[in-house]
């Protein structure tokens, strides 16, 4: 299991990553960063273990450090703004940053309750952060640091946070590190026969313990995770090779080509042959993530979509640069250029 977004064109900050991601799906993954996301376009299902939320355009999600999560978009053109903040970025002024734990359910906009004006401030700060991060005007590092500080302040003051005890933190970390070791092993060995007994013996765990670890942490079973990895590989082979169904069945780790054909009909609504012929038009099946499919926009694409920093409104250009944006009343400011932010808090 890879514990961060897979494609990073350029690392601007050591402990901060800001992405615009065209999302179809992202299978369960873990990372140490706190992640705050905004749906710019489309509709997104966010799953954390056994919990799931459906987010529409303009709605946000929040994932704590070391929490397993996955994404599935109902629309292949779904676009999200994802901000990943490492607790290490906060250590200079927050000694227990690694223990920081936000309330994350229900979705962020509901956590703000009647304070929707403050929620609009939060969205503005996230979009403006992305503009500075990708456009990189002179002194943008200070603007980014200012905006991150204000974003964390808004979250802390309005949805609440707590500090995990050292005992709870280490328990969570041990569980996540263990599931990461196990899923990494599966990712490297799924093309051969792989049984739960082998995983349990390798980690000196009982079958029951490993089974519950998967269900409680990732919200799926060991067999489901293994099946998803194999199906992801099979999809890739059908897209990029001319291999027969039997050859791809064996190469992907499946033992029965009829079972693979059945999966194609269930997941993609067509046969493998039809998928290969018309892969670009095949809809992604809603529900669980079938395959990690995402494109991370580069700096130029991000700026073209969001516009340049210093824009005081929430309006952005959108995919067609004119018609696909959304806007709210102009209540903004140019961060770092004045002594007061829009909530009246002096910095």
WOSUL-V316915 format. One record per pair of residues at least 24 apart in sequence whose C-alpha atoms are under 10 Angstrom apart, sorted by the first residue. I is the first residue (numbers start at 1). J is the second residue. Records with the same first field share a line. If there is no record, write none. Layout:
I: J  J
This chain:
1: 27  28  29  30  31  179  180  181  182  183  184  185  186  187  188  229
2: 27  28  29  30  31  180  183  184  187
3: 28  29  30  31  32  33  66  68  180
4: 29  30  31  32  33  84
5: 29  30  31  82  84  294  295  296
6: 292  294  295  296
7: 294  295  296  297  298
8: 296  297  298
9: 296  297  298  299
10: 134  298  299
12: 133  134  136  141
13: 85  89  133  141  144
14: 85  86  88  89
15: 84  85  86  87  88  89  90
16: 83  84  85  86  87  88  89  133  144  145  148
17: 82  83  84  85  86  130  133
18: 81  82  83  84  85  126  129  130  131  133  134
19: 80  81  82  83  84  130  133  134  295  296  297  298  299  302
20: 79  80  81  82  83  130  134  295  296  297  298  299  301  302  303  305  306
21: 77  78  79  80  81  82  294  295  296  297  298  302
22: 73  75  76  77  78  79  80  81  293  294  295  296  297
23: 71  72  73  74  75  76  77  78  79  80  292  293  294  295  296
24: 71  72  73  74  75  76  77  78  79  283  284  285  286  289  290  291  292  293  294  295
25: 70  71  72  73  74  75  76  78  284  285  286  287  288  289  290  291  292  293  294
26: 69  70  71  72  73  288  289  290  291  292  293  294
27: 68  69  70  71  72  218  225  228  229  232  288  289  290  291  292  293
28: 67  68  69  70  71  183  217  218  219  220  225  288  289  292
29: 66  67  68  69  70  71  180  183  218
30: 63  64  65  66  67  68  69  70  176  177  179  180  217  218
31: 63  64  65  66  67  68  69  84  86  176  180
32: 64  65  66  67  84  85  86  87  88  98  173  176
33: 63  64  65  66  67  83  84  85  86  87  88  89  98
34: 62  63  64  65  66  67  83  84  85  86  87  98  100  101  102
35: 61  62  63  64  65  67  82  83  84  85  86
36: 60  61  62  63  64  81  82  83  84  85  108  126  151
37: 61  62  63  80  81  82  83  84  108  123  126
38: 62  79  80  81  82  83  108  123  126  127
39: 78  79  80  81  82
40: 78  79  80  81  127  306  316  318  325  326
41: 75  77  78  79  80  81  318  319  324  325  326
42: 73  74  75  76  77  78  79  80
43: 72  73  74  75  76  77  78  79  80
44: 71  72  73  74  75  78  79  80  286
45: 70  71  72  73  74  286  287  288  289
46: 70  71  72  73  107  288
47: 71  72  218  219  287  288  289
48: 104  216  217  218  219
49: 214  215  216  217  218  219  220
50: 215  216  217  218  219  220
51: 105  106  219
52: 105  106  107  219
53: 105  106  107
54: 107
55: 107  108
57: 326
58: 109  120  123  326
59: 107  108  109  110  119  123
60: 107  108  109  110  119  122  123
61: 104  105  106  107  108  109
62: 102  103  104  105  106  107  108  155
63: 101  102  103  104  105
64: 99  100  101  102  103  104
65: 98  99  100  101  102  172  173
66: 169  172  173  175  176  177
67: 172  173  176  217  218
68: 176  179  180  216  217  218  219
69: 217  218  219
70: 218  219  288  289  292
71: 287  288  289  292  293
72: 284  285  286  287  288  289  290  291  292  293
73: 284  285  286  287  288  289  293
74: 283  284  285  286  287
75: 283  284  285  286
76: 282  283  284  293  294
77: 294  319
78: 294
79: 294  295  296  297  319
80: 296
81: 126  127  130  296  302
82: 126  130
83: 126  127  129  130  148
85: 148  152
89: 145  148
90: 148  149  152
96: 163  164  165  166
97: 163  164
98: 163  164  166  169
99: 162  163  164  165  166  168  169  170
100: 156  161  162  163  164  165  169
101: 156  160  161  162  163  164  169
102: 155  156  159  160  161  162  163  164
103: 155  156  159  160  161  162
104: 159  160  161
105: 159
108: 155  159
109: 159
110: 159
111: 155  158  159  160
112: 154  155  157  158  159  160
113: 158  159
115: 158
117: 331  343
118: 154  155  158  342  343
119: 154  155  158
120: 314  328  329  331  332
121: 150  151  154  314  331  332  341  342  343
122: 147  150  151  152  153  154  155
123: 151  314
124: 151  311  312  313  314  315  328  331  332  333
125: 150  151  154  314  332  333  335
126: 150  151  314
127: 306  307  309  311  313  314  315  316
128: 306  307  308  309  310  311  312  313  314  332  333  334  335
129: 309  335
130: 299  302  303  306  307  308  309
131: 299  302  303  304  305  306  307  308  309  310  311
132: 303  307  308  309  310
133: 299  302  303  309
134: 298  299  300  301  302  303  306  307  308  309
135: 299  300  302  303  304  306  307  308  309
136: 299  303  308  309
137: 308  309
139: 336
140: 309  336
142: 335  336
143: 309  334  335  336  337
144: 335  336
145: 336
146: 335  336  347
147: 335  336
150: 335  341  345  347
154: 343
172: 217
175: 213  217
176: 213  217  218
178: 203  210  213
179: 210  213  214  217  218
182: 210  214  222
183: 214  222  225  226
186: 222  225  226  229
187: 225  226  229  230
188: 229
189: 226  229  253
190: 225  226  227  228  229  230  233  251  252  253  254
191: 226  229  230  233  249  250  251  252  253  254
192: 230  250  251  252  253  254  255
193: 253  254  255
194: 223  226  253
195: 222  223  226
196: 222  223
220: 288
226: 253
227: 252  253  254  260  263  290
228: 288  289  290  291  292
229: 253  290  291  292
230: 254  260  291
231: 260  263  264  267  290  291
232: 289  290  291  292  293
233: 291
234: 260  264  272
235: 264  272  275  276  279  290  291
236: 291
237: 276
238: 272  273  275  276  277  279
239: 272  275  276  277  278  279  280
240: 276
241: 276
242: 276
244: 272  273
245: 272  273
309: 334  335
310: 334  335  337
